[in-house]
Amino acid sequence: MNRKENKTLRNVIIFSIVAVSCGWIGRLVDLQVGTDENGSLGMLIWIMSPLLVMVVMRSWMGDGWKDFGIKPRIKENVFYYGFSILIFPILAVMVVGISMVFGWIDVTSMSSTFLTAFFLALIPNFIKNIFEEFSWRGYMAPKLFVLGYNRFLVHIAVGVVWGAWHFPYLFMFVDTTESMITYIPRMMIGVIAMAILYGEILLMTRSVWPAVVMHTVGNAFINTLILDKYIHVQEEFSYVVMPSPEGILTIALTGLACLWIYKRRKRITSAR
C-alpha cells in the first residue's frame, strides 16, 4: 500500500468508528433531553453525523470528491432506476403471497389507504436516505473499492458497519418480542445482503441515486405494511416471513436478486 492508499484506509476507519459511535452519542443526548413523536435531537445527530464526517474527509482529509457518485446518470441507467423502484415492493409482495398460502400472514387489514400512506412516506424517507446512502454508498464503498479489495469483502465490510450503525435506534423501528441474541445476527445478514445489492447497483451505474431510490421505496413500502398494521404476521413465524430485511424469506430473495445483478454485471463487463 502506498502513502495515499494508507491515508484512504485510515480515513475509512475513522469514518466507521465515528459513524458507529454517533448513534450512541445521540441516545445519550435523548436520555438527557427526551424524545417526542417527531423524533429527537439524538436521532438528528445519528442520521447526520456520517454525512458530516464524509464531508470533512473529502474536503479536508485528502479524499476528494471524484468518486462521490452525485451525478444521476439517468439516461444510461434507465433499467437500473426501474429495477431500484420495483425490487423491494416485488420482494415484499412475494414474501406476503408465500406466507398467505401457509396462513402465516393475515392481510384482512389491507385497504386502498395503503397506497396513500405509501406515497406520503416517500418524501421523509427520501430525505433520510440521502444522508444515509451518500455516507455508505457515496463514501465508504467507493473508498474501499479504490483500494483494490475484493468487491464482496467490500460489500460485507460496508454492511457490517452500516448494520452496527443501526444498533442504538434499532428499538425504534422493530416491534418484536424476539431476543436480540437471535434477532441481531439475522438482521446483520439481511443488511449485508442489501449492502451487496446496493453496492452492485453502485458499480453498475457509477451513481448513488439508484441506491437512494431503492432504499426510499423499500423503506416506504415495507415500513408502511408493517408499522401501519396493514399486515399481521403470526409471531411464531415472524423470523421467517417478516418482509423486512431480517426475515429469512426476504434474505433469501434478496440474495437471489444479488446473484442476478452480479451475473448481469459480469456479463456486461465481459462484453465490453
Secondary structure, DSSP 8 states (H G I E B T S, - for coil): --HHHHHHHHHHHHHHHHHHHHHHHHHHHHHHH--BTTB-HHHHHHHHHHHHHHHHHHHHSS--STT-------GGGHHHHHHHHHHHHHHHHHHHHHHHHTT-EE-TT--THHHHHHHHHHHHHHHHHHHHHHHIIIIIHHHHHHTT--HHHHHHHHHHHHHHHHGGGHHHH----S-HHHHHHHHHHHHHHHHHHHHHHHHHHS-SHHHHHHHHHHHHHHHHHHHTTSSEE-GGGHHHH-SSTTSHHHHHHHHHHHHHHHHHHHHHHHH-
